[in-house]
């Protein structure tokens, strides 16, 4: 609609009705509703925060069950969404005190252009007064340092965030905390192509393990005599499916970006297990 309005405006057509319609569509769009909901959360709205906490708690329960199958256990589940507003306000004040920030169209940003090969300005407070990933991540650095007094903090995050991490470390250095910035390390890994939560193409770990388990069962049943000797076929199939997925994932270098490997193409681990089982 924006293109149509621009075209007709250049031709001198009256566009008040179309512009009002566009404003109405924007005001009721999913993006705009999400922005307003997030602002409510930032302002401490109990209803908005309560719903967010409910989904977060349910997600963690599911994560714990999924990770347990891989014998992975975490002591703490903590994310940047839990960082206090006071910590982020302190970050903003520090950028002002060190004169490394500026205000543009109501937003507070840090100009990192002279530290980069191309123009680079990072927002630390959005124009509507809410926080963003950068301000929360910087606040998290300070809060975690205060709580854990860490010697090093390692971020295991996809290579897609290389620039974000470089900017995070540089901003902490610019606000006078180089010693703290030197403690931060980014260990990246390659993205898995063809997977996107926004596009609805994500593959969940439980689904992958379930399909791999079915495949392992198929391999095991190919030798019925051996299959009947197995005391607990379900447990054995589960161990084999986890092994197959781990072998497939670890067969490539950490930094390599790969397409998602469907269970049907877990060729190396499946064929290895099949030859061992049948042989």
ABEGO torsion letter per residue (X at the ends): XAAAAAAAAAAGBBAAAAAAAAAAAAAABAAAAAAAAAAAAAAGBAAAAAAAAAAAAAAAAAAAAAAAAAGBBBABBBBAAABBAAAAAAAAAAAAAAGABBBBGGBBBBBAAAABABBBBBBABBAAGBBBAAAAAAAAAAAAAAAAGBABBBBBBBAAAAAAAAAAAAAAAAAGBAAAAAABBBBBBBBBBGBBAAAGABBBAAAAAAAAAAAAAAAAAABAAAAAABABAAAAAAAAAAAAAAAAAAABBAABBBBBBBAAABAAAAAAAAAAAAX
